[in-house]
Structures are given as C-alpha cells and as structure tokens.
Amino acid sequence: MTKPATVRFRHNQALLAAAIIAFFGALPLADVRAYLLPVLLIPLAVGVWAWRAGTDADARGLSVRALAGQRRIAWDKVVELATDPRGRAVARLDDGQQIVLPAVRGADLPRLVSATGQTLPDAAG
C-alpha cells in the first residue's frame, strides 16, 4: 500500500533566518538589564512560528499548523476553498467556520486541490 502524496505549504525560510538574526541582535539589549530579557521572546516566537506554521494537504484532508496547535480537517467538512480580500486561501467549513490556511496563497489553490486527486474545471472552457 502506497502512502498518499502530501502537498506541503510553508512560509519562506527567510523569516526564520530573520528571526535568528533578530534574536542575536537583541542579546546585547537584554544583557543590559534583567527586565529586558523578555525582549528575546519576540524573535524566538517569530522563529518558532516561521518554522512550524503551514498547511499540509493529502487525499484525506487538510492539516493546519499554527504557532501552538494543529487542526486536522477532513475534505468532507470543506464546503468551499476561496480567497479573502488579502489574497490568502480560506477554507469554508460545513459548520459555517472560515479557516485561513497558513502559507497558502490564492494562486496555490489548484495545487491544493490536486492533493485530493481531483482536478479543477477549466475556466477558459
């Protein structure tokens, strides 16, 4: 039995590199006074978010990962895949919820649908 193909969407890894640089840049500031140590938490949180957040899609459904959580959504719960005014991909669920799919842009929707094993109808046809 073959494992179903998974399509992964992640944020640009330059965000992680920027968070690491910001962390080391904030070290001298945090070293000055003990009450400035929480300043280091900001680039640390951004780095963890950039490394972890994203969307995985396969034939069974979507897996949406954020900074501190993960949610699995079966395809039969998804009513519509659309874009919001900012160009981000959104999944509308059968219970009325609207989930923004991290790291998925509107232009990525055909690749997201291809993970289901289906194809989109040709808009030009």
C-alpha positions in Angstrom: 0.0 0.0 0.0 1.5 3.4 -1.0 1.3 6.4 1.2 -0.8 9.2 -0.3 1.1 12.2 -1.6 1.1 15.2 0.7 1.3 18.7 -0.6 3.1 21.0 1.9 2.8 24.8 2.1 5.3 26.6 4.4 6.3 30.2 4.9 9.5 31.5 3.3 12.5 30.3 5.3 13.9 33.8 5.1 11.5 34.6 8.0 13.4 32.0 10.2 16.7 33.5 9.2 15.5 37.0 10.1 14.2 35.8 13.5 17.6 34.2 14.3 19.4 37.4 13.3 16.9 39.5 15.4 17.5 37.1 18.4 21.2 37.6 18.3 20.7 41.3 17.7 18.6 41.6 20.8 21.1 39.8 23.0 23.1 43.0 23.9 19.9 44.8 24.7 18.7 42.0 27.0 22.1 41.9 28.6 21.9 45.5 29.8 19.1 45.0 32.3 17.3 41.8 33.6 13.9 43.3 32.9 14.7 43.5 29.2 15.1 39.7 28.9 11.5 39.2 27.7 12.6 41.1 24.5 14.2 37.9 23.4 10.9 36.1 23.4 9.6 38.1 20.4 12.2 36.9 17.8 12.0 33.4 19.4 8.2 33.3 18.9 8.5 34.5 15.3 11.2 31.9 14.6 9.1 29.1 16.0 6.1 30.3 14.0 8.1 30.5 10.8 9.5 27.0 11.3 6.2 25.4 12.3 3.2 27.2 10.7 1.8 25.9 7.4 -0.7 23.7 5.7 -0.5 20.1 4.6 -3.0 18.6 2.2 -3.5 15.0 1.1 -6.3 12.8 -0.1 -7.8 12.5 3.4 -7.9 16.2 4.3 -6.1 19.3 5.4 -3.7 19.7 8.4 -3.4 23.3 9.5 -0.5 24.1 11.8 0.0 27.3 13.7 2.4 28.5 16.4 0.9 26.4 19.2 -1.6 24.0 17.7 -2.6 21.8 14.9 -6.0 21.0 13.4 -7.0 18.2 11.0 -9.9 18.9 8.7 -11.4 16.1 6.5 -12.3 17.1 3.0 -16.0 16.2 3.5 -16.1 19.1 6.1 -14.8 21.6 3.5 -17.6 23.3 1.6 -15.5 25.8 -0.4 -11.9 26.9 -1.0 -11.7 30.6 -1.8 -9.5 33.6 -1.3 -10.0 36.5 1.0 -9.5 40.2 0.0 -5.8 39.9 1.1 -5.2 37.0 -1.4 -4.9 34.3 1.3 -6.6 31.0 0.8 -9.6 30.3 3.0 -11.4 27.0 3.7 -15.1 27.4 4.4 -16.5 24.5 6.5 -19.9 23.0 6.7 -20.5 24.4 10.2 -20.0 28.0 8.9 -16.4 28.4 10.1 -13.9 30.1 7.9 -10.3 28.9 8.3 -7.4 30.9 6.9 -4.9 28.4 5.5 -1.4 29.4 6.6 1.2 29.8 3.9 -1.3 29.2 1.1 -2.0 32.0 -1.4 -4.9 32.2 -3.8 -2.6 31.2 -6.7 -1.8 27.9 -4.8 -5.4 26.7 -4.8 -5.0 24.4 -7.9 -2.0 22.7 -6.3 -4.0 22.3 -3.1 -7.0 20.8 -4.9 -4.6 18.4 -6.8 -3.8 16.8 -3.4 -7.3 15.5 -3.3 -6.7 13.6 -6.5 -9.3 15.7 -8.3 -8.9 18.5 -10.9 -10.4 21.9 -11.2 -12.7 22.6 -14.2 -11.1 24.6 -16.9 -12.2 28.2 -16.5 -11.5 29.0 -20.2 -13.6 26.1 -21.4 
